[in-house]
Amino acid sequence: MTTRQVYVAIFTGIMAGSILLSQTVIGGIADSFNAIAVTFSSPSSVKSLIFIVMIGAIINVMQQSGGVEALIHQLSRQRGPVKTKVSAQLVTFGFGFLMCLEGVGSMMLVGVVGRPLFKKFEISNERLALVANCTGAPLAWLVPFSGAGVFLTSLITSEVERGTLSEQPVSYVLSALPYQFYTIVILALVPLLALLKKERLVANTGETVNVDNENMNNRAAAHSSATAFYLLVPIALLITPIGLITYMTDDISSAVYLSGFISLIGSGVYFRANKVSVEQYIDWCLQGMKNMLPAAIILVLAFSLSRVSGELGTGKYLASLFAGELPLGLVPVAIFVLCILISFSTGSSGATVSIMTPIVISLAVSTGSSVPLCIAAMISGAVFGDQSSPISDSVIVASSAADCPPEKHFATQLPYTLAVALLSLAFYLVVGLSA
């Protein structure tokens, strides 16, 4: 908060954690640099970074080709569906569902479609970042066949194999859906805020959104030869392979990663067939990759901090604080609060769910609590931290997708996520006591 520099903040956290682990200042400082290098030894982290960079290339290709402006023209033409601020937000929100299998892809797609629409209707980038973030992780955890859903199912499968649970893993995932109060409400918040026509901006900044409709119209005229297919083809080549590869391999992580390459290569072939030179296409891709460099750097630092927090045992320590006996009615709300603390500390819903799934299931079974209810409370708490923590990759990606500084996105989003978290706390308290 002092420097307003997210790079400095996250690296300071890495260095502090490394010093605690090393127990010497000099050794800790050296280890903090090594912690960043170790991030690149994780295939999943490297794949995430490469995918982010490829998404940046795809977005720039769609923008530079005129595909985005062509689609916006189609949506906002005289008989098109987008004519007001409300419809602009709802249509942008709807595009996020096209990439519901993967949270990062959903946020990036919301950003690429939303930027010109929000600019045309003078809606702030902070609101667009909110829309992107509320469509990313919450939607991913609500879709059982998404990457997050498959991940959760695999964790529950381990508990079934150990004999802790007796039913099919998928049945627990499906039964938990109605109790994911936070994820459901935060997802519904986007259309609700659009319909209420209310927007919260950073206090005392006096910032306004400048829009030049004449220039936008001139650009649209310049790209009159472009069609909405210049945007839809790259998206289709990104989404379709995810479903096909996941169906054939049951590995959605690899499917998402490979789909980025398929989209880039396939789009290159498509644009070459439409008289775009190879040199021009490569320039578009490289520029898009450069645009994602700040987000990639922050993600590397965030991954490193998450690793250091894991080595410190931050999550397990917080979980141990709740290891004592709890009244049955307070078990769901205790799980929800604990997962908020862990996810806010680590900035990751995936890490929180990884840490807490065996603990939550064992706690639910030993106390006789509803397993689906406890799983839902865990996911809700994990998603809050993923959305709200200043070191979360979701905050970073959503703000990058919306072309909004991370600190402004954090400041303008937090009142909404906190309000929904308090509602969720009351919900889990009432449901827990009723049960």
TARAKA-V83941 format. One record per residue. RES is the residue in one letter. SS is DSSP state (@ for helix, = for strand, . for the rest). Layout:
((RES SS) (RES SS))
This chain:
((M .) (T .) (T .) (R .) (Q .) (V @) (Y @) (V @) (A @) (I @) (F @) (T @) (G @) (I @) (M @) (A @) (G @) (S @) (I @) (L @) (L @) (S @) (Q .) (T .) (V @) (I @) (G @) (G @) (I @) (A @) (D @) (S @) (F @) (N @) (A @) (I @) (A @) (V @) (T @) (F .) (S .) (S .) (P @) (S @) (S @) (V @) (K @) (S @) (L @) (I @) (F @) (I @) (V @) (M @) (I @) (G @) (A @) (I @) (I @) (N @) (V @) (M @) (Q @) (Q @) (S .) (G .) (G @) (V @) (E @) (A @) (L @) (I @) (H @) (Q @) (L @) (S @) (R .) (Q .) (R .) (G .) (P .) (V .) (K .) (T .) (K @) (V @) (S @) (A @) (Q @) (L @) (V @) (T @) (F @) (G @) (F @) (G @) (F @) (L @) (M @) (C .) (L .) (E .) (G @) (V @) (G @) (S @) (M @) (M @) (L @) (V @) (G @) (V @) (V @) (G @) (R @) (P @) (L @) (F @) (K @) (K @) (F .) (E .) (I .) (S .) (N @) (E @) (R @) (L @) (A @) (L @) (V @) (A @) (N @) (C @) (T @) (G .) (A @) (P @) (L @) (A @) (W @) (L @) (V .) (P .) (F .) (S .) (G @) (A @) (G @) (V @) (F @) (L @) (T @) (S @) (L @) (I @) (T @) (S @) (E @) (V @) (E @) (R .) (G .) (T .) (L .) (S .) (E .) (Q .) (P @) (V @) (S @) (Y @) (V @) (L @) (S @) (A @) (L @) (P @) (Y @) (Q .) (F @) (Y @) (T @) (I @) (V @) (I @) (L @) (A @) (L @) (V @) (P @) (L @) (L @) (A @) (L @) (L @) (K .) (K .) (E .) (R .) (L .) (V .) (A .) (N .) (T .) (G .) (E .) (T .) (V .) (N .) (V .) (D .) (N @) (E @) (N @) (M @) (N @) (N @) (R @) (A @) (A @) (A @) (H .) (S .) (S .) (A .) (T .) (A .) (F @) (Y @) (L @) (L @) (V @) (P @) (I @) (A @) (L @) (L @) (I @) (T @) (P @) (I @) (G @) (L @) (I @) (T @) (Y @) (M @) (T @) (D .) (D .) (I @) (S @) (S @) (A @) (V @) (Y @) (L @) (S @) (G @) (F @) (I @) (S @) (L @) (I @) (G @) (S @) (G @) (V @) (Y @) (F @) (R @) (A @) (N .) (K .) (V .) (S .) (V @) (E @) (Q @) (Y @) (I @) (D @) (W @) (C @) (L @) (Q @) (G @) (M @) (K @) (N @) (M .) (L @) (P @) (A @) (A @) (I @) (I @) (L @) (V @) (L @) (A @) (F @) (S @) (L @) (S @) (R @) (V @) (S @) (G @) (E @) (L @) (G .) (T @) (G @) (K @) (Y @) (L @) (A @) (S @) (L .) (F .) (A .) (G .) (E .) (L .) (P .) (L @) (G @) (L @) (V @) (P @) (V @) (A @) (I @) (F @) (V @) (L @) (C @) (I @) (L @) (I @) (S @) (F @) (S @) (T @) (G .) (S .) (S @) (G @) (A @) (T @) (V @) (S @) (I @) (M @) (T @) (P @) (I @) (V @) (I @) (S @) (L @) (A @) (V @) (S @) (T @) (G .) (S .) (S .) (V @) (P @) (L @) (C @) (I @) (A @) (A @) (M @) (I @) (S @) (G @) (A @) (V @) (F @) (G @) (D @) (Q @) (S @) (S .) (P .) (I .) (S .) (D @) (S @) (V @) (I @) (V @) (A @) (S @) (S @) (A @) (A .) (D .) (C .) (P .) (P @) (E @) (K @) (H @) (F @) (A @) (T @) (Q @) (L @) (P @) (Y @) (T @) (L @) (A @) (V @) (A @) (L @) (L @) (S @) (L @) (A @) (F @) (Y @) (L @) (V @) (V @) (G @) (L @) (S @) (A .))
